[in-house]
Amino acid sequence: MKFLEGKRTFVVIGLFLILAIASLFIVGPGGSSIVPEWVYALLGAIGFGFLRSAITRLSGNKGWKTYVAVGAVVVISLIQAFGVVISPEIFTTIYAIFGSLGIVGIRDALGDLPAK
């Protein structure tokens, strides 16, 4: 897995693009997307985690906010993957809260980077 070092975020971005483009051309029953929303949320959380990991290596900041946000989104996405229905309002609210927490965590870590 050494060959993926430094490329994990780009792999996640590639998956996002492939799924998004596929969704444009392949439509499920009733005109629905072939890719469930939780897949995008899960990929976003994984990408956030990889980004935060890289910033941790650069800054030494081992903050908890982004990792809690990533963990929460992964858990919620997996719950949905197993067929548990979450109302769109609750789903959006949970992602907004934890997404904001993740962004704050990354901002905090970036503040610890040495100035040029």
Secondary structure, 3 states (H helix, E strand, C coil): CHHHCCCHHHHHHHHHHHHHHHHHHCECHHHCECCCHHHHHHHHHHHHHHHHHHHHHHHCCCCCHHHHHHHHHHHHHHHHHCCCCCCHHHHHHHHHHHHHHHHHHHHHHHHCCCCC
